[in-house]
Amino acid sequence: MTKQPSPRRSFASDNNAGVHQEVIDAIAAANKGHVVAYGDDPYTAAAVAQFKKHLGKDVAVYFVFGGTGANVLGLQAITKSYQAVICAETAHINVDECGAPEKFTGCKLLSVSTPDGKLRVEQLKPLLHGIGFEHHVQPGVISISQSTEMGTVYSQRELKALAGFAHKNGMLLHMDGARIANAAVSLKASIKEITTDAGVDVLSFGGAKNGMMYGEAVVFFDQKSGEDFKYIRKQGMHLPSKMRFIAAQFEALLSEDLWRRSATHANRMEQILASELKKIPQITITQKVESNGVFAIVPKKYVAQLQKKYFFYVWNEELSEVRFMTSFDTTEQDIAEFVNLVRQTVK
Ligand SMILES: Cc1ncc(COP(=O)(O)O)c(C=O)c1O
């Protein structure tokens, strides 16, 4: 047997957390007998029904293995290679997907500098000047992350403004919802209110960061734009043969409000962590804490010392800005121990 690492929880990422016990139980419960592979099974049908309950009966839902795949393939389905995808400079599709969106869509990403990870209509207008001009890429999609990579959250009004702007200008709105649950909880909204009702066209619906083992969903709000997706998914190597195990996890998340309980807990833990860190004068919080991530400037000399005990990411080397994240299983005790260490280190 491989030596097990210590079970201590860190604040590096919600991806570093394990799997929620209710999800494990759902996987175990689905592990009975044989069912048809590739999604033609009762578990997948039940999970899709849950998505329809949450998002509306007209959505088309496709399960994939991971978040990068969901983004890339969802974007591929709604773009042509001469188009451009507008996104924030900090967007996962821009910085953390190794160029896969460009490779698979053929599109240029037009990234917009934004201090809090959010796009605003005013910033996007200048990007439309080349519409109809054959020498320029044609903006086809605005892609936003909800919640953002900077831990901030778009309000319903902001979402509607972006969707309205996109549609008025012949574009679609794509949402990277790797942390959609944290955003909905933060806004005290249903998932439908911040997706379907806000005018989102394609959504990557996150599972892993909300306590699943793996698996995300690509959701099309207009079934027509998802018509070819089954081919795109297979060609993009994201058609899971044992689909029932992703489906069972989503059913666990969506049928009993587990998605909300886990995200509420993670967000609440982040508020506690942020309020404790704020009391330490050597630390400066740089972003609004609206979901389960806190960004803070920690003087460089302390970062390496802290990292010896707790792994976490430096977000901006120049500023020595780091990210601390909480997850469904963070405890107040974890926070107390961590903050204690920070206090001792910076003293
Ligand atoms: C905003 C965002 N989108 C998408 C992803 C999906 O990533 P992965 O392909 O690792 O599942 C992540 C993962 O960290 C993320 O933070």
PDBQT file of the ligand as one rigid body, heavy atoms in Angstrom, charges set to zero:
ROOT
HETATM    1  C1  LIG A 401     -12.830  28.805 -12.918  1.00  0.00    +0.000 C 
HETATM    2  C2  LIG A 401     -12.465  27.406 -13.288  1.00  0.00    +0.000 A 
HETATM    3  N1  LIG A 401     -12.981  26.865 -14.393  1.00  0.00    +0.000 NA
HETATM    4  C3  LIG A 401     -12.750  25.615 -14.745  1.00  0.00    +0.000 A 
HETATM    5  C4  LIG A 401     -11.952  24.798 -13.996  1.00  0.00    +0.000 A 
HETATM    6  C5  LIG A 401     -11.850  23.377 -14.429  1.00  0.00    +0.000 C 
HETATM    7  O1  LIG A 401     -10.713  22.751 -14.353  1.00  0.00    +0.000 OA
HETATM    8  P1  LIG A 401     -10.432  21.188 -14.523  1.00  0.00    +0.000 P 
HETATM    9  O2  LIG A 401     -10.231  20.940 -15.976  1.00  0.00    +0.000 OA
HETATM   10  O3  LIG A 401      -9.203  21.050 -13.733  1.00  0.00    +0.000 OA
HETATM   11  O4  LIG A 401     -11.594  20.393 -13.989  1.00  0.00    +0.000 OA
HETATM   12  C6  LIG A 401     -11.324  25.316 -12.845  1.00  0.00    +0.000 A 
HETATM   13  C7  LIG A 401     -10.409  24.495 -12.030  1.00  0.00    +0.000 C 
HETATM   14  O5  LIG A 401      -9.665  24.910 -11.213  1.00  0.00    +0.000 OA
HETATM   15  C8  LIG A 401     -11.606  26.657 -12.481  1.00  0.00    +0.000 A 
HETATM   16  O6  LIG A 401     -11.077  27.204 -11.380  1.00  0.00    +0.000 OA
ENDROOT
TORSDOF 0
